[in-house]
Structures are given as structure tokens and as C-alpha cells.
Amino acid sequence: MDRIIALFKNKYFLVSLAFVVWMLFFDRNDLFSQYEYRQQVQKLRSEKEFYALETGQVKKDLQELSTKQATIEKYAREKYLMKKPDEDIFVIIPEEKKEEKSFFSSLFE
């Protein structure tokens, strides 16, 4: 017990303890901020990876569109609903499924 009291009377220990507490909790770059920064960096890296893959896919599609006439025609038909003069287009929109009520759920309403 006397050692602990002597330790807290030591001005170097108190200054060091105050410095460590300040750096861990109150400084601009404290532990919580560092944790948030690391999470943000991880999120940005995953977004970078995603956009790199998307860019590669778009470049591939652009290359195909600029070289193949059939691809251009397919893209125009699907994206812009274009057609040849003697064709008919049917756009099929799927219906939303209606929620089926069970026997028990109708009893408790």
C-alpha cells in the first residue's frame, strides 16, 4: 500500500500518467478516432475494389459495342426498346406477388 501511495506522489509518474491518458482519450488522434479512421479506410478500399471491377466491365462492354454490330443492335433493343420496322415489341412486367393469408392469421385479425 505504501508503494502505491509513493508512486502517486512521484511527479514523473503523475506527469507520464496524465500524458498517456491525454493521448489515449483527449487528443485529436485518440484511440476512438484511430479506430474510426481504420474502418473508413477499409470501407474506401472495398469501394475502390468494387469500382475497379465495374470500370473493367464497362470498358469491356464499350469495346464490344464499338466493334460488333450485333452487340450494338442487342443493346439498343434491350435498353431503348428500339425495333425494326416490321417487328412488334412486347414488354412484360411481372406482377407483384400478393401475400397469402393463412387460416390462423385470418382468425386473429
DRENPA-3360 file (N, C-alpha, C; in nm, 2 decimals, always signed):
BEGIN
1 = MDRIIALF = +0.08/-0.12/+0.00/+0.00/+0.00/+0.00/+0.09/+0.12/+0.00 ~ +0.20/+0.12/+0.08/+0.29/+0.23/+0.08/+0.35/+0.26/-0.05 ~ +0.38/+0.15/-0.13/+0.44/+0.17/-0.26/+0.34/+0.24/-0.36 ~ +0.22/+0.21/-0.35/+0.12/+0.28/-0.44/+0.11/+0.42/-0.40 ~ +0.11/+0.45/-0.27/+0.10/+0.60/-0.23/+0.23/+0.67/-0.28 ~ +0.34/+0.60/-0.26/+0.47/+0.66/-0.30/+0.47/+0.68/-0.45 ~ +0.41/+0.59/-0.53/+0.40/+0.60/-0.67/+0.32/+0.72/-0.71 ~ +0.21/+0.74/-0.65/+0.12/+0.86/-0.68/+0.18/+0.99/-0.63;
9 = KNKYFLVS = +0.28/+0.99/-0.55/+0.34/+1.11/-0.50/+0.46/+1.15/-0.60 ~ +0.50/+1.05/-0.68/+0.61/+1.08/-0.77/+0.56/+1.17/-0.89 ~ +0.62/+1.28/-0.90/+0.57/+1.38/-1.00/+0.60/+1.33/-1.15 ~ +0.70/+1.25/-1.17/+0.73/+1.20/-1.30/+0.62/+1.09/-1.34 ~ +0.58/+1.01/-1.25/+0.48/+0.91/-1.27/+0.35/+0.98/-1.30 ~ +0.31/+1.09/-1.23/+0.19/+1.16/-1.25/+0.18/+1.23/-1.38 ~ +0.30/+1.29/-1.42/+0.30/+1.36/-1.55/+0.29/+1.25/-1.66 ~ +0.36/+1.14/-1.65/+0.36/+1.04/-1.75/+0.21/+0.98/-1.76;
17 = LAFVVWML = +0.15/+0.96/-1.65/+0.01/+0.91/-1.65/-0.08/+1.01/-1.71 ~ -0.07/+1.13/-1.68/-0.15/+1.24/-1.74/-0.13/+1.24/-1.89 ~ +0.00/+1.23/-1.94/+0.03/+1.23/-2.08/-0.04/+1.11/-2.15 ~ -0.03/+0.99/-2.09/-0.09/+0.87/-2.15/-0.24/+0.89/-2.16 ~ -0.30/+0.93/-2.05/-0.44/+0.95/-2.05/-0.49/+1.05/-2.16 ~ -0.41/+1.16/-2.17/-0.44/+1.27/-2.27/-0.43/+1.21/-2.41 ~ -0.32/+1.14/-2.43/-0.30/+1.08/-2.57/-0.41/+0.97/-2.61 ~ -0.45/+0.90/-2.51/-0.55/+0.79/-2.54/-0.69/+0.84/-2.55;
25 = FFDRNDLF = -0.73/+0.94/-2.48/-0.87/+0.98/-2.48/-0.90/+1.12/-2.53 ~ -0.81/+1.22/-2.51/-0.85/+1.36/-2.53/-0.78/+1.42/-2.65 ~ -0.68/+1.36/-2.70/-0.60/+1.41/-2.82/-0.69/+1.40/-2.95 ~ -0.65/+1.48/-3.05/-0.72/+1.47/-3.17/-0.71/+1.34/-3.24 ~ -0.60/+1.27/-3.22/-0.58/+1.13/-3.27/-0.59/+1.03/-3.17 ~ -0.69/+1.03/-3.09/-0.71/+0.93/-2.98/-0.75/+0.80/-3.03 ~ -0.76/+0.70/-2.95/-0.79/+0.56/-2.99/-0.92/+0.55/-3.06 ~ -1.02/+0.62/-3.02/-1.15/+0.61/-3.09/-1.15/+0.67/-3.23;
33 = SQYEYRQQ = -1.08/+0.78/-3.25/-1.06/+0.83/-3.38/-0.98/+0.74/-3.47 ~ -0.87/+0.68/-3.42/-0.79/+0.59/-3.50/-0.88/+0.47/-3.54 ~ -0.96/+0.42/-3.45/-1.05/+0.31/-3.49/-1.15/+0.35/-3.60 ~ -1.21/+0.46/-3.59/-1.30/+0.51/-3.70/-1.22/+0.53/-3.83 ~ -1.10/+0.59/-3.82/-1.02/+0.61/-3.94/-0.99/+0.48/-4.01 ~ -0.96/+0.38/-3.93/-0.93/+0.25/-3.99/-1.05/+0.18/-4.06 ~ -1.16/+0.20/-3.99/-1.29/+0.15/-4.05/-1.32/+0.22/-4.18 ~ -1.30/+0.35/-4.18/-1.32/+0.43/-4.30/-1.23/+0.39/-4.42;
41 = VQKLRSEK = -1.10/+0.37/-4.38/-1.00/+0.33/-4.49/-1.04/+0.19/-4.54 ~ -1.09/+0.10/-4.46/-1.13/-0.03/-4.51/-1.25/-0.02/-4.60 ~ -1.34/+0.07/-4.56/-1.46/+0.09/-4.65/-1.42/+0.15/-4.78 ~ -1.33/+0.24/-4.78/-1.29/+0.31/-4.90/-1.21/+0.21/-4.99 ~ -1.13/+0.12/-4.93/-1.06/+0.02/-5.01/-1.16/-0.08/-5.08 ~ -1.26/-0.12/-5.01/-1.36/-0.21/-5.07/-1.44/-0.14/-5.18 ~ -1.47/-0.01/-5.16/-1.53/+0.07/-5.27/-1.44/+0.08/-5.39 ~ -1.31/+0.10/-5.36/-1.22/+0.12/-5.47/-1.21/-0.01/-5.55;
49 = EFYALETG = -1.21/-0.12/-5.48/-1.21/-0.25/-5.55/-1.33/-0.28/-5.63 ~ -1.45/-0.24/-5.57/-1.58/-0.25/-5.65/-1.58/-0.17/-5.77 ~ -1.53/-0.04/-5.76/-1.54/+0.04/-5.88/-1.43/+0.01/-5.98 ~ -1.32/-0.05/-5.94/-1.22/-0.10/-6.03/-1.28/-0.22/-6.12 ~ -1.36/-0.31/-6.05/-1.42/-0.42/-6.12/-1.53/-0.36/-6.22 ~ -1.61/-0.26/-6.17/-1.71/-0.20/-6.25/-1.65/-0.13/-6.38 ~ -1.54/-0.06/-6.35/-1.47/+0.01/-6.46/-1.42/-0.09/-6.57 ~ -1.37/-0.20/-6.52/-1.33/-0.31/-6.62/-1.44/-0.37/-6.70;
57 = QVKKDLQE = -1.55/-0.39/-6.63/-1.67/-0.44/-6.70/-1.72/-0.34/-6.80 ~ -1.73/-0.21/-6.77/-1.77/-0.11/-6.86/-1.68/-0.09/-6.98 ~ -1.55/-0.10/-6.95/-1.45/-0.09/-7.07/-1.47/-0.21/-7.16 ~ -1.50/-0.33/-7.10/-1.52/-0.45/-7.19/-1.65/-0.43/-7.27 ~ -1.75/-0.38/-7.21/-1.88/-0.36/-7.28/-1.86/-0.25/-7.39 ~ -1.79/-0.15/-7.36/-1.76/-0.04/-7.46/-1.68/-0.10/-7.58 ~ -1.59/-0.18/-7.55/-1.51/-0.24/-7.66/-1.60/-0.33/-7.75 ~ -1.68/-0.41/-7.68/-1.78/-0.49/-7.76/-1.87/-0.40/-7.84;
65 = LSTKQATI = -1.92/-0.30/-7.78/-2.02/-0.21/-7.85/-1.95/-0.14/-7.97 ~ -1.83/-0.10/-7.95/-1.76/-0.03/-8.06/-1.71/-0.12/-8.18 ~ -1.71/-0.25/-8.15/-1.66/-0.34/-8.26/-1.76/-0.43/-8.32 ~ -1.87/-0.47/-8.25/-1.96/-0.57/-8.30/-2.10/-0.50/-8.33 ~ -2.15/-0.51/-8.45/-2.28/-0.46/-8.49/-2.39/-0.53/-8.42 ~ -2.38/-0.66/-8.40/-2.48/-0.74/-8.33/-2.50/-0.69/-8.19 ~ -2.39/-0.66/-8.12/-2.39/-0.62/-7.98/-2.46/-0.48/-7.97 ~ -2.43/-0.39/-8.07/-2.50/-0.26/-8.07/-2.65/-0.28/-8.08;
73 = EKYAREKY = -2.69/-0.36/-8.18/-2.83/-0.39/-8.20/-2.90/-0.45/-8.08 ~ -2.84/-0.54/-8.02/-2.89/-0.60/-7.89/-2.91/-0.50/-7.78 ~ -2.80/-0.42/-7.76/-2.81/-0.32/-7.66/-2.92/-0.22/-7.69 ~ -2.94/-0.17/-7.81/-3.04/-0.08/-7.84/-3.18/-0.14/-7.82 ~ -3.20/-0.27/-7.85/-3.32/-0.33/-7.83/-3.36/-0.34/-7.69 ~ -3.26/-0.38/-7.61/-3.29/-0.41/-7.46/-3.30/-0.28/-7.38 ~ -3.21/-0.19/-7.41/-3.20/-0.06/-7.33/-3.31/+0.04/-7.37 ~ -3.32/+0.06/-7.50/-3.40/+0.17/-7.55/-3.53/+0.12/-7.62;
81 = LMKKPDED = -3.55/-0.01/-7.62/-3.67/-0.07/-7.68/-3.69/-0.03/-7.82 ~ -3.58/-0.02/-7.89/-3.58/+0.00/-8.04/-3.62/-0.12/-8.11 ~ -3.67/-0.11/-8.23/-3.71/-0.22/-8.31/-3.70/-0.20/-8.46 ~ -3.70/-0.30/-8.53/-3.70/-0.29/-8.68/-3.84/-0.26/-8.72 ~ -3.86/-0.20/-8.84/-3.99/-0.16/-8.88/-4.10/-0.27/-8.89 ~ -4.06/-0.39/-8.91/-4.16/-0.50/-8.93/-4.17/-0.58/-8.80 ~ -4.12/-0.53/-8.69/-4.13/-0.61/-8.56/-4.23/-0.54/-8.46 ~ -4.28/-0.63/-8.37/-4.36/-0.58/-8.26/-4.28/-0.61/-8.13;
89 = IFVIIPEE = -4.30/-0.52/-8.04/-4.23/-0.53/-7.91/-4.34/-0.56/-7.80 ~ -4.31/-0.66/-7.72/-4.40/-0.68/-7.60/-4.31/-0.67/-7.48 ~ -4.35/-0.57/-7.39/-4.28/-0.55/-7.27/-4.36/-0.62/-7.16 ~ -4.30/-0.72/-7.09/-4.37/-0.80/-6.99/-4.32/-0.75/-6.85 ~ -4.41/-0.70/-6.78/-4.38/-0.66/-6.64/-4.44/-0.76/-6.54 ~ -4.35/-0.82/-6.46/-4.40/-0.92/-6.37/-4.49/-0.86/-6.26 ~ -4.60/-0.93/-6.23/-4.68/-0.88/-6.12/-4.62/-0.90/-5.98 ~ -4.65/-0.82/-5.89/-4.60/-0.84/-5.76/-4.69/-0.94/-5.69;
97 = KKEEKSFF = -4.62/-1.03/-5.62/-4.69/-1.14/-5.55/-4.78/-1.08/-5.44 ~ -4.90/-1.13/-5.43/-4.99/-1.09/-5.32/-4.96/-1.18/-5.20 ~ -4.96/-1.12/-5.08/-4.94/-1.20/-4.96/-5.06/-1.29/-4.93 ~ -5.03/-1.42/-4.92/-5.13/-1.51/-4.89/-5.16/-1.52/-4.75 ~ -5.28/-1.52/-4.71/-5.31/-1.52/-4.56/-5.34/-1.67/-4.53 ~ -5.28/-1.71/-4.42/-5.31/-1.84/-4.37/-5.44/-1.84/-4.29 ~ -5.48/-1.96/-4.26/-5.60/-1.98/-4.18/-5.59/-1.92/-4.04 ~ -5.47/-1.93/-3.98/-5.45/-1.88/-3.85/-5.45/-1.73/-3.84;
105 = SSLFE = -5.38/-1.67/-3.94/-5.37/-1.52/-3.94/-5.51/-1.46/-3.96 ~ -5.60/-1.52/-4.04/-5.73/-1.47/-4.05/-5.82/-1.48/-3.93 ~ -5.79/-1.57/-3.84/-5.86/-1.59/-3.72/-5.83/-1.48/-3.62 ~ -5.70/-1.43/-3.62/-5.66/-1.34/-3.52/-5.67/-1.19/-3.56 ~ -5.73/-1.16/-3.68/-5.74/-1.03/-3.72/-5.87/-0.97/-3.67;
% end
